[in-house]
Amino acid sequence: MTKDSMSFGRQISKARKAMAMSQKELAARIRKEEDDTAISPQYLNDIEHDRRSPTSDHLIRQFAKVLDIDEGVLFLTAGKFPDDLRSKLDDPVKAAAAFVNFRRAITD
């Protein structure tokens, strides 16, 4: 990431504050996939301060929905590929070509 780019945590924090939402309020709206319980405010705080990363695609998608952020942007800033794309990366030559095109697109 460049100096001017925003980390996943800072992006979550900025969007949450823009919506005048407390960490406690946002944490209560983000549900874990395995047991449908809310994440803790401390876990959210750790994410916002870049001490932790979201552990699943499910959490990234929920942050995107609740905070009205494009999920592609959040996956990119989290440094993750969504499961649906990861499952299509079975051809290394095709994946490498896609990365070349991606690099070219963002540097032009």
Rosetta blueprint (number, residue, H / E / L):
1 M L
2 T L
3 K L
4 D L
5 S L
6 M L
7 S L
8 F H
9 G H
10 R H
11 Q H
12 I H
13 S H
14 K H
15 A H
16 R H
17 K H
18 A H
19 M L
20 A L
21 M L
22 S L
23 Q H
24 K H
25 E H
26 L H
27 A H
28 A H
29 R H
30 I L
31 R E
32 K L
33 E L
34 E L
35 D L
36 D L
37 T L
38 A E
39 I L
40 S L
41 P H
42 Q H
43 Y H
44 L H
45 N H
46 D H
47 I H
48 E H
49 H L
50 D L
51 R L
52 R L
53 S L
54 P L
55 T L
56 S L
57 D H
58 H H
59 L H
60 I H
61 R H
62 Q H
63 F H
64 A H
65 K H
66 V H
67 L H
68 D L
69 I L
70 D L
71 E H
72 G H
73 V H
74 L H
75 F H
76 L H
77 T H
78 A H
79 G L
80 K L
81 F L
82 P L
83 D H
84 D H
85 L H
86 R H
87 S L
88 K L
89 L L
90 D L
91 D L
92 P H
93 V H
94 K H
95 A H
96 A H
97 A H
98 A H
99 F H
100 V H
101 N H
102 F H
103 R H
104 R H
105 A H
106 I H
107 T H
108 D L
